[in-house]
Amino acid sequence: MGWMTGNPSSYTPCNPTRSVDKRPITYVSQYNHTLDARGRVFVPSEWRVEGDEQNYYLAWVHPDGYLILFPPELQTELLEKIKAVSQSNTKQQALLRSFFGNAKYMGCDKQGRILLPQDLCDKVGIKKNVILVGVGRNFQIWAAERWTDSQFNMLETMSELGI
């Protein structure tokens, strides 16, 4: 396997092109997984990057009932957008409390797993089986029981986006 280098006991599955050319990763496809006994799930090797350990992803509960994970690039964009939020704007402050108060940082371990915090799992109904769904610049984690490939008019939505 061309992406493995160094000591075999320290192999970390990752996508080498992401650490070499520094292009933002594109999260595509969907993967069915089962949480292990400690509540960990594997991140697909195609989505891994060098340095995704520790506090790499910002995970939060989406109002539609799934976990959404932002890589650092989107976290930076989010922080830029909220810089202008006034302390006196109670509506925007409520949004920030809801968003950041229910968010967690997480990263992959050496085997490529992330530990899903129990409180976040409870909020979105994750018990054992999950579906990881790539949505371009980030990815979602759904409880398998809640996952539906939403019914919408794809052509109409593509047209709205100019695609």
N, C-alpha and C positions, 0 to 999 in steps of 0.2 A: 504494500500500500504506500503510494508515493507521499502521502501527507504525514507519515510517521517518521520522525527523526529522533535521534538521541537514544537514551536508555529505554529498553522495552518496558521496564517496570514503571516508567513515568509518562507513558503515552497518554496524551489528551486528545480525544477526537475533536478536530476543529477543521474549519474550512481554510486551507492555507492561502487561497487567493485573497481572502478578506484581510489577512494580516500583512500581506505583501503589498498589495496595490491600494489599500485603504479606502476602496470604494465602499459606500454604504451597502450593507447587506439588504437583499430583497427577500422578504419572507413569502414563500409561495408553497402551495399544496396544503394538504391536511393530513394529520396523523392521529390514529387511534392508539391510546396508551392506557395503561392501568397504573394507578398510584401504588407504590410499594407500601410496606407496613408503616414506614415513617412519614408517608405523605409526599414522597418525591416522585417526580416524573422526568423522563428523559426528554431533553431538547434535541430535535433532529440534528444530526451532524452537519447538515447543509446550512443550518441556522447558527451554528457555533462560530465564534471568532476568538482569536487569541486575546486573552485578557478578560473573558466574560465571567470570571470568578468573582466572588464577593458581591458587592453592591452594583452590579451591572445593569439590571433591569429595574424599572419602576413599574410595579403592578398595582392596579386599582380596579375597583368593582365598577363595571359599566352599568348604567341604568337598565340596559336590556338583559341583564342577568348572566354575564360572563366576566372573566378576568381579562384585562387587556394589559399587555406588557410593552412598555416603551423602552427601546434601546437608548443609549446616551444621546444620540443625535436628536431624537424627538424630545427628550427631557430638556435639552438646551433650548430648543424652539419653544417649548411650553413655558419655561422660565422667562424667556424673552417676552412672550406675549403677556404674562401676568405682572411684569415689572410696573406697569402703569396703573395697576389696581389701587384705588384710593382706600385708605383705611376707613374713610367715612362712607364708602359705598357699601351699605349693608347687604345688598343682594349679591354683589361680587364677592364680598368677604364670606358670605354663607357658602357660595360655590367653592371657594378655596378651602374652607373648613371641611366641607363634605368630601372634596377630592383628596386633599392631602391627609386629612384625618383618617381616611379609610385606605390609604395607600401603604405599600411596603416595598422596601428594596430587597432584591434577591439576586443571586448569581448561581452559576453552575459549579458543581463540585468536580473533582477530577474525572469522574465517570460520565459527566455531561448531564447530571440531573439537577433540577431545581426543587427546593423544598417549598411546597405551597403552604403558607400559613393557614392553620385551621380556621381562624376567624374569617379569612377571605373565602375559604372553601364553603363555610357555612352560609355565607351571604349569597352565594351563587349556586348552591345545591350540589357542589362537587362531593362525591362520596368515594368512588373507586375508579370508575371508567371516565376518561376524559378524551376530548378531541382538541388537538392543537390546530388552529387554522391560521395560515399565513395570509395577511391582508396587505402585502406590499412593504410598507415601512415599519410595521410592527406585527405582533401576532396576538391571537386570542386563545384563551383556554376555556372550553365549555364543558359542563357536565354532559356526558354522553346522552343522558336522558332528556336534557333540555335542548340539545343541538337540533336545529332545523336549518336546512339550507333555504333561507328566506325566500318566500315567493314575492317576486317583484318583476317589473317590466325591465329586463336588462337592457334592451335596445333603447328604451326611453331614457334610462339613467345614463347610459353611455353618451347619448346625444346631449344631455344636460351638461356633461363634463367635457364635451367637445372631442370625444374619442371616436 
